Amino acid sequence: MKIENTKAQMRKGVLEYCILSVLKDDDAYVAEILDTLKDAKLLVVEGTIYPLLTRLKNAGLLNYRWEESTSGPPRKYYGLTETGQLFLKELTTTWDELRHAVNMVTNTKSN
């Protein structure tokens, strides 16, 4: 079994939650979302994020708007819908519970 595959699956499992969290306070376009994830050491490529954003939009969790850019073509800004805000709140509770449970099992301290 390759460790890289397991690590990639762990990252994929939290990617939706991370994207929704990035958008909780402000709308952002894809490059900003990717930069935020990259700064957090979550390596995501455009080919992964676009289908995920579309799925979240189709689920009613995200909306988008086009905005003109002074440095190129118009940008598509994504933001949370009211349903997305509620969904994120529930995911945050679940994440906190999961993190606590994993920390207990692995004998590490919660942050």
C-alpha positions as CSV (number, residue, x, y, z in Angstrom):
1,M,0.0,0.0,0.0
2,K,1.4,3.4,-1.0
3,I,1.3,6.1,1.7
4,E,0.8,8.8,-1.0
5,N,-2.5,7.3,-2.0
6,T,-3.8,7.3,1.6
7,K,-2.6,10.9,2.1
8,A,-4.4,12.0,-1.1
9,Q,-7.6,10.3,0.0
10,M,-7.4,12.0,3.4
11,R,-7.1,15.4,1.7
12,K,-9.9,14.7,-0.7
13,G,-12.1,13.9,2.2
14,V,-11.9,17.4,3.7
15,L,-11.6,19.4,0.5
16,E,-15.3,20.3,0.3
17,Y,-15.2,21.5,3.9
18,C,-12.1,23.5,3.3
19,I,-13.5,25.2,0.1
20,L,-16.7,26.2,1.9
21,S,-14.6,27.5,4.8
22,V,-12.6,29.6,2.5
23,L,-15.8,31.2,1.2
24,K,-17.5,31.7,4.6
25,D,-16.6,35.4,4.9
26,D,-16.0,36.6,1.4
27,D,-16.7,35.6,-2.2
28,A,-13.5,34.5,-4.1
29,Y,-12.5,33.5,-7.6
30,V,-10.8,30.2,-8.3
31,A,-7.2,31.5,-8.2
32,E,-7.8,33.0,-4.7
33,I,-9.4,29.7,-3.5
34,L,-6.4,27.8,-4.9
35,D,-3.9,30.2,-3.3
36,T,-5.6,29.9,0.1
37,L,-5.6,26.1,-0.1
38,K,-2.0,26.1,-1.3
39,D,-0.9,28.4,1.6
40,A,-2.4,25.8,3.9
41,K,-0.4,23.0,2.2
42,L,-3.5,21.5,0.6
43,L,-2.2,20.8,-2.9
44,V,-5.2,21.2,-5.3
45,V,-5.1,21.8,-9.0
46,E,-7.7,23.5,-11.2
47,G,-8.8,20.2,-12.8
48,T,-9.9,19.1,-9.3
49,I,-11.5,22.3,-8.1
50,Y,-13.7,23.2,-11.0
51,P,-15.8,20.0,-10.9
52,L,-16.1,20.3,-7.1
53,L,-17.3,23.9,-7.4
54,T,-19.8,22.9,-10.0
55,R,-21.1,20.1,-7.8
56,L,-21.4,22.4,-4.8
57,K,-23.2,25.0,-6.9
58,N,-25.6,22.4,-8.3
59,A,-26.3,21.3,-4.7
60,G,-27.4,24.8,-3.9
61,L,-24.5,25.5,-1.5
62,L,-22.7,28.0,-3.8
63,N,-23.7,30.8,-6.2
64,Y,-21.5,32.8,-8.4
65,R,-21.3,36.2,-10.2
66,W,-19.1,37.5,-12.9
67,E,-17.0,40.6,-12.2
68,E,-14.9,42.6,-14.6
69,S,-11.1,42.5,-14.0
70,T,-8.6,45.2,-14.7
71,S,-6.0,42.7,-15.5
72,G,-7.7,40.3,-17.9
73,P,-11.0,38.6,-18.6
74,P,-14.0,38.7,-16.3
75,R,-13.7,36.6,-13.1
76,K,-16.2,34.2,-11.7
77,Y,-16.6,34.9,-8.0
78,Y,-18.1,32.1,-5.8
79,G,-19.9,32.6,-2.6
80,L,-22.0,30.7,-0.1
81,T,-25.7,30.6,-0.3
82,E,-27.8,30.6,2.8
83,T,-28.1,26.8,2.5
84,G,-24.3,26.7,2.1
85,Q,-23.8,28.7,5.3
86,L,-26.0,26.2,7.2
87,F,-24.3,23.3,5.6
88,L,-20.9,24.7,6.6
89,K,-22.0,25.2,10.1
90,E,-23.1,21.6,10.4
91,L,-19.8,20.4,8.8
92,T,-17.9,22.5,11.3
93,T,-19.6,20.7,14.1
94,T,-19.0,17.3,12.5
95,W,-15.3,18.2,11.9
96,D,-14.8,19.3,15.5
97,E,-16.4,16.0,16.7
98,L,-14.3,14.0,14.3
99,R,-11.1,15.8,15.2
100,H,-11.7,15.2,18.9
101,A,-12.4,11.5,18.3
102,V,-9.3,11.0,16.2
103,N,-7.2,12.9,18.8
104,M,-8.6,10.6,21.5
105,V,-7.8,7.5,19.5
106,T,-4.4,8.6,18.5
107,N,-3.6,10.1,21.9
108,T,-2.9,13.5,20.6
109,K,-4.0,16.8,22.1
110,S,-6.7,18.9,20.6
111,N,-5.9,22.4,19.4
